[in-house]
């Protein structure tokens, strides 16, 4: 069985794919077993995709980014609307 999974996230590709085809502008530029591709990419575009994968610990020393509680909307408190809503049961 085969599945075509289209993504720019090479970290996910490394976890789920046995074989990878890298496409650029609709053309296959590199096709290899995923393990080989991640260790020895030939094409500059493939190297750029792999370089974009975040590395564990790469954010050390940077302040954490977090959403404030007020920016996370609860489904029980929907955004105000001129349309009356029935209460949740």
Secondary structure, 3 states (H helix, E strand, C coil): CCCCCCCCCHHHHHHHCCEEEEEECCEEEEEEEHHHHHHCCCCHHHHHHHHCCCCCCCCCCCCCCCCCHHHCCCCCCCCCCCCCCCCCC
